[in-house]
């Protein structure tokens, strides 16, 4: 496990300017390069990481570590980088915390896919555990140790009766964990109490089975506590639409939204809403991909953003009649699904990040103004590419924003190791002045 300053030429080529411009590498973070920490890789490499920003500006990246190179025995792994890019050696062991769900079983797998900030400086980590792939959660203290007051000595296992995949996790103001889970193509929304038990006060014992007319992959809450679910509606065998469903806080359908609770947006022949963000005024941003032509699989297409009014109708004053497109190299492909990461600044600017592998391996960044038009202060046509054709296996955990920085964090695989990485770029025009979403 070590820190490495990588790709200095790639990352600081424009840093010679007397006054740092928006989007230049932030020299106060790892000297303007990437910071990283390496762990033994696993037999299966493509497991999506997650990342989160701490109140003090440090970055935590959650993924997986093997017991040895190409190991089938794996652990949740979380590394922490300080706000200057250095590894926080006081977190876990030399900056890396690991969670073992095996209870001594051989070759027991555990892969972290989500991380969220909890109260009192703690962290909730979630993902797939066990040979039958159930959901596992662990709560870590500020120092990376297991919080014994959560679940069973810091860990929780959930078995919904099949192979489960965690799609998204969030923690609300009451410290309840919400998890969107896929099981055999069906979707379930779970709510857990602050101590890690399924919440009997929500739906059916803490479990809400979602309608099967849409495949939800993300969720968000509005100011009234209503639940928004974003994903895809298979309107026919050849046409897919962005889908947003709104539920009341108790999990029942909000039929005042869209058409009897469901809004469908079809910007192209095939489209999906990977992520949702709710603006302060209640309008809803759908961020996903879309493309025309024959079905070629998930994670394919160009970046597509739509905005809905609070009632679920398309906001035609946004972008071009309510829909905007960001095209880097045509219909690109991501290994991840949902493959987008987004950050909404307090000033309404939207940053979108995506790790692609076809036609190039790169991280694509786009930023849109509150109007939906490209932010030319960020780059030409509001688009930037990072780490292009540098790594063959690059996975993005999150794009993060602070009042002075834009950060990306994730993992890449090199030789027999997996590297957890983070990098920071300067916010030259003060775009993210306060507040994070």
Number of C-alpha atoms within 10 A of each C-alpha: 14 12 18 16 13 15 14 13 11 15 22 17 12 13 18 9 9 6 9 18 18 20 20 24 29 27 18 14 23 25 18 27 25 22 26 28 23 22 22 21 25 25 15 10 15 15 17 24 27 27 29 23 24 18 11 8 17 17 26 28 29 32 30 29 31 25 15 16 16 17 17 19 20 29 24 27 24 28 28 33 29 18 19 18 27 18 23 20 15 13 19 21 15 15 22 27 20 21 25 17 21 16 7 8 10 9 15 18 25 30 27 30 25 26 29 21 21 23 14 8 12 18 24 23 26 28 30 24 28 20 11 13 18 22 24 22 26 28 29 26 19 17 20 22 19 21 20 15 13 20 18 14 12 20 23 18 19 15 13 13 10 12 19 24 20 22 19 23 24 20 19 14 8 10 16 19 24 19 23 22 25 21 15 10 12 16 23 21 22 21 27 21 19 19 18 22 19 20 19 13 13 18 17 13 14 18 20 18 14 17 13 11 13 24 23 31 23 22 25 19 19 19 11 9 13 18 21 23 27 29 26 25 26 17 15 8 7 12 17 24 24 32 25 30 26 28 20 16 16 13 18 14 18 19 15 14 19 20 14 12 19 23 21 22 24 19 22 17 15 24 28 35 30 27 25 25 24 20 20 12 10 15 18 25 22 24 26 29 29 24 22 14 10 10 14 10 9 15 23 26 23 20 25 23 27 27 29 24 17 18 18 22 18 21 20 14 13 19 20 14 12 20 23 21 20 21 15 16 11 13 17 22 23 23 20 19 14 22 23 25 22 23 22 23 22 18 17 17 19 23 23 23 24 28 29 25 20 14 13 15 22 23 21 19 23 23 26 24 19 17 16 23 19 23 20 13 17 23 16 10 17 18 20 16 16 15 15 16 14 13 14 14 19 25 30 26 31 24 26 25 27 21 17 19 25 23 21 25 27 25 28 21 21 14 8 15 21 24 25 31 29 28 24 31 25 23 25 18 15 14 22 23 16 13 12 15 12
